[in-house]
Amino acid sequence: MLKSYHKKRFWAGILLAQFLLFFIFSKLRFAVSFFENLFEIQKKTHQLLFAWIPFSIGDVIYILYGVFLMYLIIKLFRKKTRNKALLKILIVLNITYFIYQIFWGMLYFQTPVILKLPKTDITLEKRKILALEYLKKAKATRGLVQEDQNGVFLIKDLNSIEKEILKQQKNLPRFITSKQTCQINSFKPSLFDDMMSFTGILGYYNPFTAEAQYNTNLPPSYLPFTLAHESSHQLGYAREQEANFIGYLIGVESKNSELKYSTEYFTLKSLLNSIVYEDEKFVKNVLENYSEEMKKDRLNEKRFISEHQGWLNDFFGFTNNLFLKSNQQEGSVTYSYFIDLLVRYKSLDQK
């Protein structure tokens, strides 16, 4: 019993030491740079290992991990196995935390993209001008895509969108990113897509396998930009709003009308969300000026959201918000950082 107690104290101490060590690393520029370089190596290795498999290996790992943890938790309630189970949980947590931090966690402390862009005031007027610009662009691009029998935007070839995203990664502005692009297609449908629809999660990046998972049930207007967003994580952008911005850069200049429309439409919605509390009348006017095709897409999105409301949505929204804030981010309910990046970037057009 005494030996087991000392082992548990040892692993608890190791976990605490890891928290302290990675906190110190997060403050050291050379340490963060080391993990950025390490990410490039593990990303390529993992994509070579897992990309060719037609289903998500990362999701399988999550399932097995969850089952194993549940098994250990059940063991905690049995007196005979409690000590061993607690010891194993501490060991598993140590290993998981260490792998996560070296593969992904430290990337949250990279030099923010915003420092690579010119300073400018993020005024309401500038956001309104951009909203009208992207309304015009989205209306024009919407006329180039296909529709289903209900007049809703239809994706004709998802694979071509994935290839276009990988191609556009190579065209990202060099003053913003020097990250290494990888032309290996590692987009995977999530094994949890039905559950994801009730959580508000559109997609996610698996740092243990370098796979970009997406929800196949999403409205088509969401999906192309979601893929661009997750591909930004694959490039090494950990912060959610920076991944949105890199996804925007990938999609906005695309020759693929489906990707371009989804990106322009996302940008327009983000701008309107940043304006609505300051000028609700303006937002209502923009919504009324959507093309009839865009109005159908918006109605389809609203229908999807209303059909998948529930406690899971609230729970995952709350927990994701806490996670983002714990990793130097604003939280899931704000668009301000993405809009800040967008306005700064667009200010370059006036120079």
C-alpha positions in Angstrom: 0.0 0.0 0.0 2.8 2.4 0.9 4.7 1.6 -2.3 1.5 2.3 -4.4 1.0 5.6 -2.5 4.5 6.7 -3.4 4.0 5.8 -7.0 0.9 7.8 -7.2 2.6 10.8 -5.6 5.4 10.4 -8.1 3.2 10.5 -11.2 1.1 13.3 -9.7 4.3 15.2 -9.2 5.5 14.5 -12.7 2.2 15.9 -14.1 2.6 19.0 -12.0 6.2 19.4 -13.2 5.0 19.1 -16.8 2.5 21.9 -16.3 5.3 24.1 -15.0 7.8 23.0 -17.6 5.5 23.7 -20.6 4.4 27.0 -19.0 8.1 28.0 -19.0 8.6 26.8 -22.5 5.6 28.9 -23.6 7.4 32.0 -22.5 10.7 31.2 -24.4 10.8 32.1 -28.1 13.5 29.5 -28.9 11.5 26.8 -27.3 8.3 27.6 -29.1 10.3 27.8 -32.4 11.7 24.3 -31.6 8.1 22.9 -31.3 7.1 24.6 -34.5 9.9 22.8 -36.3 9.0 19.6 -34.6 5.4 20.0 -35.8 6.6 20.1 -39.4 8.3 16.7 -39.0 5.5 14.9 -37.1 2.9 16.3 -39.5 4.6 14.9 -42.6 5.3 11.6 -40.9 1.7 11.2 -39.6 0.2 12.1 -42.9 2.3 9.6 -44.7 1.3 7.0 -42.1 -2.4 7.7 -41.9 -3.6 9.7 -44.9 -4.0 6.7 -47.2 -6.4 5.0 -44.8 -10.0 5.7 -45.9 -11.4 6.3 -42.4 -10.3 8.4 -39.5 -7.6 6.6 -37.5 -7.6 9.5 -35.1 -11.2 8.9 -34.3 -10.5 5.2 -33.7 -7.7 6.2 -31.3 -10.2 8.5 -29.5 -12.7 5.7 -29.2 -10.2 3.2 -27.8 -8.8 5.8 -25.5 -12.2 6.7 -24.2 -13.1 3.0 -23.6 -9.8 2.4 -21.8 -10.4 5.5 -19.5 -14.0 4.4 -18.8 -12.6 0.9 -17.9 -10.1 2.5 -15.4 -12.8 4.8 -14.0 -15.1 1.8 -13.3 -12.1 0.1 -11.6 -11.9 3.2 -9.3 -15.2 2.2 -7.7 -14.0 -1.2 -6.7 -12.0 -1.3 -3.5 -9.6 -4.0 -4.6 -8.6 -2.3 -7.8 -8.9 1.3 -6.8 -5.2 2.0 -6.1 -3.9 0.4 -9.3 -6.6 2.1 -11.4 -5.8 5.5 -10.0 -2.1 4.9 -10.7 -2.8 3.9 -14.3 -5.0 7.0 -14.8 -2.2 9.2 -13.6 0.3 7.5 -16.0 -2.1 7.8 -18.9 -2.8 11.5 -18.2 1.0 12.2 -18.0 1.6 10.5 -21.4 -1.4 12.1 -23.1 -0.5 15.6 -21.8 3.1 15.2 -22.9 2.3 14.0 -26.4 -0.4 16.7 -26.8 1.9 19.5 -25.8 4.9 18.5 -28.0 2.6 17.8 -31.0 0.2 20.7 -30.8 -0.2 22.6 -27.5 2.9 24.7 -27.8 1.7 26.0 -31.2 -0.8 28.2 -29.4 2.2 30.4 -28.3 3.5 31.1 -31.8 4.0 34.7 -32.9 0.4 36.0 -33.5 -0.5 36.6 -37.1 -1.8 40.0 -36.2 1.8 41.3 -35.6 2.5 40.7 -39.3 -0.3 43.0 -40.4 -0.4 46.8 -40.3 -2.1 48.6 -37.4 -5.4 50.3 -38.2 -8.6 51.3 -36.4 -11.3 48.6 -36.6 -14.1 51.0 -37.0 -17.8 50.3 -37.6 -17.7 52.1 -40.9 -14.8 50.0 -42.2 -16.7 46.8 -41.2 -19.9 48.1 -42.9 -17.9 48.8 -46.2 -16.4 45.3 -46.1 -19.8 43.7 -45.4 -21.3 45.4 -48.5 -18.2 44.3 -50.5 -18.6 40.7 -49.5 -22.4 40.8 -50.0 -21.7 41.8 -53.6 -19.0 39.2 -54.0 -21.1 36.4 -52.5 -24.1 37.3 -54.6 -22.0 37.1 -57.8 -20.2 33.9 -56.9 -23.5 32.2 -55.7 -24.7 32.5 -59.3 -21.8 30.3 -60.5 -22.6 27.2 -58.3 -25.1 24.4 -58.6 -28.3 23.9 -56.6 -30.4 21.0 -55.5 -34.1 20.5 -56.3 -34.9 23.0 -53.5 -32.7 25.7 -54.9 -30.1 25.2 -52.1 -26.4 25.4 -52.8 -25.1 22.0 -53.9 -21.5 20.7 -53.8 -20.8 18.7 -56.9 -17.4 17.4 -56.1 -16.0 17.6 -52.6 -12.7 16.0 -53.6 -12.0 18.8 -56.1 -12.5 21.3 -53.2 -10.0 19.4 -51.1 -7.4 19.4 -53.9 -8.0 23.1 -54.5 -7.4 23.9 -50.8 -4.1 22.1 -50.9 -3.2 24.0 -54.1 -4.1 27.3 -52.6 -2.0 26.7 -49.5 1.0 27.3 -51.8 -0.3 30.7 -52.7 -0.6 32.2 -49.3 1.1 35.5 -48.8 4.7 34.9 -47.7 4.8 38.0 -45.4 2.0 36.2 -43.4 3.2 32.6 -43.4 6.3 30.7 -44.2 4.9 27.4 -43.1 5.6 24.3 -45.2 2.7 23.1 -47.3 2.0 19.4 -47.7 0.1 18.2 -50.8 -1.1 15.0 -49.0 -4.9 14.9 -48.8 -5.7 14.0 -45.2 -9.3 15.2 -45.0 -11.5 12.6 -43.3 -15.2 12.4 -42.5 -15.6 12.2 -38.8 -16.9 8.9 -37.3 -18.9 11.1 -34.9 -20.7 13.2 -37.5 -24.2 12.5 -36.2 -23.2 13.5 -32.7 -21.2 16.6 -34.0 -24.4 18.0 -35.5 -25.8 18.4 -31.9 -22.6 20.0 -30.6 -22.1 23.0 -32.9 -18.7 21.5 -33.9 -18.2 21.7 -37.7 -14.8 20.0 -37.8 -11.7 19.4 -35.8 -8.0 18.7 -36.3 -6.4 15.6 -34.7 -2.9 16.5 -33.6 -2.0 12.8 -33.0 -2.6 11.8 -36.6 -2.6 15.1 -38.5 -6.0 14.3 -39.9 -8.6 17.0 -40.6 -12.1 15.7 -39.7 -15.3 17.2 -40.8 -19.0 16.7 -40.3 -20.6 15.2 -43.4 -24.0 16.4 -42.3 -23.2 20.1 -42.5 -25.2 22.4 -44.8 -23.2 22.6 -48.1 -22.7 26.4 -47.5 -20.7 25.5 -44.4 -18.6 22.7 -45.7 -15.9 24.1 -48.1 -14.9 26.8 -45.7 -14.8 24.3 -42.8 -12.3 22.2 -44.8 -10.2 25.3 -45.5 -10.3 26.1 -41.8 -9.2 22.6 -40.7 -6.5 22.7 -43.4 -5.1 25.8 -41.7 -4.7 23.7 -38.5 -2.9 21.2 -40.6 -0.5 23.9 -41.6 0.2 24.6 -38.0 -2.2 27.4 -37.0 -3.6 26.4 -33.6 -5.6 29.5 -32.7 -9.2 29.2 -34.0 -9.6 32.7 -35.3 -6.2 32.6 -37.0 -7.2 29.3 -38.7 -10.3 31.2 -39.9 -8.1 33.9 -41.3 -5.8 31.5 -43.1 -8.9 29.6 -44.3 -10.2 32.9 -45.7 -6.9 33.6 -47.5 -7.1 30.0 -49.0 -10.6 30.4 -50.2 -11.1 34.0 -51.2 -8.7 33.9 -54.2 -9.7 30.4 -55.2 -10.8 29.5 -58.8 -13.2 26.9 -57.4 -16.6 28.7 -57.2 -17.9 26.4 -54.4 -14.9 27.1 -52.1 -14.9 30.8 -53.0 -18.6 31.2 -52.3 -18.5 29.4 -49.0 -15.5 31.6 -48.0 -17.2 34.9 -49.0 -20.4 33.9 -47.3 -18.6 33.0 -44.1 -16.7 36.3 -44.2 -20.0 38.2 -44.8 -21.7 36.4 -41.8 -18.7 37.1 -39.6 -18.8 40.8 -40.5 -22.5 41.0 -39.8 -22.1 39.3 -36.5 -19.5 41.9 -35.5 -21.9 44.7 -36.5 -25.3 43.6 -35.3 -25.0 44.8 -31.7 -23.9 48.2 -32.9 -26.2 48.7 -35.9 -29.0 46.1 -36.1 -30.8 48.1 -38.8 -27.8 47.8 -41.1 -27.6 44.1 -40.6 -31.3 43.6 -41.3 -31.0 45.7 -44.5 -28.0 43.5 -45.7 -30.0 40.3 -45.0 -32.9 41.7 -47.0 -30.5 42.3 -49.9 -29.3 38.7 -50.0 -30.0 37.2 -53.4 -32.9 34.8 -53.5 -30.4 31.9 -53.7 -28.5 33.1 -50.7 -31.7 33.5 -48.7 -32.4 29.8 -49.4 -28.9 28.9 -48.2 -29.5 30.9 -45.0 -32.8 29.3 -44.4 -31.2 25.9 -44.9 -28.5 26.7 -42.3 -31.1 28.0 -39.8 -33.1 24.8 -40.3 -30.0 22.7 -39.6 -29.3 24.6 -36.5 -32.9 24.5 -35.2 -33.1 20.7 -35.8 -29.9 20.1 -33.8 -30.4 22.3 -30.8 -30.1 20.7 -27.4 -28.0 20.3 -24.2 -25.1 18.8 -26.1 -24.8 22.0 -28.1 -24.8 24.0 -24.9 -22.3 21.7 -23.2 -19.8 21.6 -26.0 -20.1 25.3 -26.6 -19.3 26.0 -22.9 -16.4 23.5 -22.7 -15.0 24.7 -26.1 -15.2 28.3 -24.9 -13.2 27.3 -21.7 -10.6 25.5 -23.8 -10.1 28.4 -26.2 -9.7 30.8 -23.3 -7.2 28.5 -21.6 -5.1 28.6 -24.8 -4.7 32.3 -25.3 -7.9 32.7 -27.4 -11.0 34.8 -27.1 -13.6 32.0 -27.0 -15.9 30.5 -29.5 -18.7 33.1 -29.5 -16.6 36.1 -30.7 -15.5 37.0 -34.2 -13.5 40.1 -33.2 -10.0 38.6 -33.7 -10.8 37.3 -37.1 -12.5 40.6 -38.1 -9.4 42.4 -36.7 -7.2 40.3 -38.9 -9.5 40.8 -41.9 -9.7 44.6 -41.6 -6.0 44.9 -41.1 -5.3 42.7 -44.2 -7.8 44.6 -46.3 -6.2 47.9 -45.3 -3.3 46.8 -47.5 -5.5 47.3 -50.5 -5.6 51.0 -49.8 -1.8 51.3 -49.7 
